[in-house]
Amino acid sequence: MTPQSTVVTDYIDEIAVVRLNRPAEMNAVNASLRAELTDTLYALEADDTIRAIVLTGTGERAFCAGQDLDEAATIDTGNLADWLNRQHAMYQAARDMTKPIVAALNGTAVGAGFQIALMCDLRVAHPALRMGQPEVKAGLASIVGSYLMSLQIGHSLNQELSLSGELITGERAHTLGLVNDLVSAEQVLPRALERAAKLAALPRTAVRLTKQRFRERTQPGFNEACSAGIRYQLECYASGEPQQVMRAFISRRASSTAARLHKD
């Protein structure tokens, strides 16, 4: 049986709708999704028939629930740098796009999922979804996500969200400026498509150069954050705290699944 693609693309005129496609895992990022999303974005960048992209998740529960914990549990100080470099390459693929990208946040967007959303040019969400940077609760330093938030919100609020690891609603994210449009859940994708169509209709060169200037201004900070992220996460993993948190989560999940199966 051919494995199901973890990223699927549909086309509506000149707009590509890219879906993170691991709904049973809340579209969490694993090696397959990471590689497929990177390749998909660069392929769309090279396709002259595509003028804008909408990035969303399959299902109603999540845009992306962050890193896949089953994969993260296999990471140690020996392979962490390579793992994070591949993660950062996926982020860079989004940053390298000269075409507008609109995130249609259909559900939970946390950790790596939150960061993917922040890589997009615009974000559309609904009031009830949860989003944020919960890394500290998993024993990880909030480094790259905190840098990305610094491009959107002030220092004091960034500290609050990064240090507490608390999630916020789509409604609060809109108030803070992390989300551009707030609509009902069923209108998230239509509004994102509407936004993408308007951007696609603009002169290509002007859009490309405007995006290029934003990228030039922020690339040094992004590169530094990625390098710092590896240094700090190596220290976190050396402490054993992330592994402890992940083992506890996986154990609770297994117990919950076993209890549910026994009940059924």
C-alpha positions in Angstrom: 0.0 0.0 0.0 1.3 3.4 -1.0 1.8 5.6 2.1 -0.6 8.5 2.3 0.9 11.9 1.4 1.5 14.1 4.4 1.0 17.2 2.3 -1.6 17.5 -0.4 -2.2 20.3 -2.9 -5.4 21.4 -4.7 -5.6 24.2 -7.3 -8.2 26.9 -7.6 -7.3 29.0 -10.7 -4.0 30.6 -9.8 -4.0 29.7 -6.1 -2.5 26.5 -4.7 -4.2 25.2 -1.5 -1.6 23.3 0.4 -2.9 21.1 3.3 -0.9 19.5 6.1 -2.3 16.0 5.9 -1.9 14.0 9.2 -5.4 14.6 10.7 -5.2 11.6 13.1 -2.0 13.2 14.6 -3.5 16.8 14.4 -1.2 17.5 11.4 1.9 17.3 13.7 5.3 17.7 11.9 7.3 14.6 11.4 10.1 13.8 8.9 7.7 13.0 6.1 5.7 16.2 6.4 8.8 18.3 6.9 10.3 17.0 3.7 7.1 17.1 1.7 6.2 20.6 2.7 9.7 21.9 1.9 9.6 20.2 -1.6 6.0 21.4 -2.2 6.7 25.0 -1.5 9.8 25.2 -3.7 7.9 23.4 -6.5 5.1 26.0 -6.3 7.7 28.8 -6.2 9.0 27.5 -9.6 5.5 27.2 -11.1 4.7 30.3 -13.1 1.0 29.4 -13.2 0.7 29.8 -9.4 0.4 33.4 -8.1 -0.5 32.7 -4.4 -0.7 30.0 -1.8 -3.1 29.1 1.0 -1.7 26.9 3.7 -4.1 25.0 5.9 -4.6 21.7 7.8 -6.7 18.7 7.0 -9.7 18.2 9.3 -11.3 20.6 11.9 -9.2 19.9 14.9 -5.8 21.4 14.0 -3.8 23.5 11.6 -0.7 21.9 13.1 -0.2 20.7 16.6 3.6 21.2 16.5 6.3 18.6 16.5 5.3 14.9 16.4 6.1 13.7 20.0 6.8 10.2 18.9 9.5 11.5 16.6 10.7 14.1 19.2 11.1 11.3 21.7 13.8 9.7 19.6 16.0 12.9 19.6 19.0 13.2 21.8 22.1 15.5 21.9 23.7 13.4 19.1 21.1 14.0 16.4 19.4 17.2 17.6 21.3 19.6 15.4 20.5 17.7 12.3 16.8 17.4 13.3 16.5 21.2 13.9 18.4 22.1 10.8 15.9 20.1 8.7 13.1 21.9 10.6 14.7 25.3 9.9 15.0 24.4 6.2 11.3 23.9 6.1 10.8 27.3 7.7 13.2 28.8 5.2 11.2 27.3 2.3 8.3 29.4 3.5 10.5 32.5 3.9 11.9 32.0 0.4 8.6 32.2 -1.3 8.2 35.2 -3.5 4.5 34.5 -3.9 2.0 35.5 -1.2 1.2 32.8 1.4 -2.0 33.1 3.5 -2.4 30.7 6.5 -6.0 29.4 6.9 -5.9 28.5 10.6 -8.7 25.9 10.8 -7.7 24.7 14.3 -5.0 24.4 16.8 -1.7 26.0 15.9 1.0 25.5 18.5 4.8 25.2 18.7 6.1 24.4 15.2 2.6 24.9 13.8 2.4 28.3 15.3 5.8 29.1 13.8 4.8 27.9 10.4 1.8 30.2 10.6 4.0 33.1 11.5 6.1 32.4 8.4 3.1 33.2 6.3 2.3 36.7 5.0 -1.3 36.8 6.4 -3.2 34.7 8.9 -7.0 34.0 9.0 -8.4 32.3 12.1 -11.6 31.7 14.0 -12.2 32.9 17.6 -12.2 29.5 19.4 -8.9 28.0 18.1 -5.9 27.8 20.4 -2.5 29.0 19.4 0.9 29.8 20.9 4.3 28.8 21.9 4.2 26.1 24.7 7.8 24.9 24.4 8.8 25.7 28.0 6.1 23.3 29.2 7.8 20.6 27.2 11.2 21.4 28.8 12.4 23.3 25.7 13.6 26.9 25.5 11.4 29.2 23.4 14.0 30.6 20.9 12.9 30.6 17.2 9.2 31.1 18.1 10.1 34.0 20.4 12.1 35.6 17.6 9.2 35.2 15.1 6.8 36.7 17.6 9.2 39.7 18.1 8.4 40.6 14.5 4.7 40.8 15.3 4.3 41.9 19.0 6.1 43.9 21.7 8.8 42.7 24.0 6.8 42.5 27.2 4.0 40.5 25.7 6.5 38.2 23.9 8.1 37.5 27.3 4.7 36.7 28.8 3.7 34.3 26.1 7.2 32.7 25.7 7.9 32.2 29.4 4.4 31.0 30.4 3.9 28.7 27.4 0.2 29.6 27.7 -2.0 29.3 24.6 -4.3 32.1 23.5 -7.5 32.0 21.6 -7.8 33.1 18.0 -9.8 36.1 19.3 -7.0 37.3 21.5 -4.5 36.6 18.8 -6.4 38.9 16.5 -6.6 41.6 19.2 -2.8 41.3 19.6 -2.1 41.5 15.8 -0.9 37.9 15.4 -4.0 37.2 13.3 -5.1 39.5 10.4 -8.7 38.3 9.9 -11.1 36.7 12.5 -14.1 34.9 11.0 -16.3 32.0 11.9 -14.8 28.5 11.6 -16.6 27.7 8.4 -15.4 31.0 6.8 -11.7 30.5 7.5 -10.7 28.9 4.2 -13.0 31.1 2.0 -11.6 34.2 3.6 -8.1 33.0 3.1 -8.8 32.3 -0.5 -10.3 35.7 -0.9 -7.2 37.3 0.6 -5.0 35.2 -1.6 -6.9 36.1 -4.7 -6.5 39.8 -4.0 -2.8 39.4 -3.5 -2.5 37.3 -6.6 -4.1 40.1 -8.6 -1.4 42.6 -7.7 1.6 43.3 -10.0 4.0 40.4 -9.5 7.2 42.4 -9.4 6.0 44.8 -6.8 4.8 41.9 -4.6 8.1 39.9 -5.1 10.3 42.9 -4.2 8.2 43.9 -1.2 8.5 40.4 0.2 12.2 40.3 -0.7 12.8 43.5 1.4 10.9 42.0 4.4 13.0 38.9 4.1 16.3 40.8 3.8 15.6 42.8 6.9 14.7 39.8 9.0 17.0 37.0 7.6 20.0 37.8 9.8 17.8 37.6 12.9 16.2 34.4 11.8 19.6 32.8 11.1 20.8 33.8 14.5 17.7 32.5 16.2 18.1 29.2 14.4 21.7 28.9 15.5 20.9 29.9 19.0 18.0 27.4 19.1 20.4 24.5 18.5 22.7 25.7 21.2 20.0 26.2 23.8 18.1 23.0 22.9 21.3 21.0 23.3 21.5 22.3 26.8 17.8 21.5 27.4 18.2 17.9 26.1 21.4 17.5 28.2 19.3 18.2 31.3 17.0 15.4 30.4 13.9 17.5 31.0 12.4 17.3 27.5 12.7 13.6 27.4 11.1 13.3 30.8 8.1 15.4 29.8 7.7 13.5 26.5 7.9 10.1 28.1 5.2 11.2 30.6 2.9 12.4 27.8 3.4 9.3 25.7 2.7 7.1 28.8 -0.5 9.0 29.6 -1.6 8.8 26.0 -1.0 5.0 26.0 -3.0 4.6 29.2 -5.8 6.7 27.9 -6.0 4.6 24.7 -5.9 1.4 26.6 -8.7 2.5 28.9 -10.8 3.6 26.0 -10.3 0.2 24.2 -11.1 -1.7 27.4 -14.3 0.3 27.8 -15.3 -0.3 24.2 
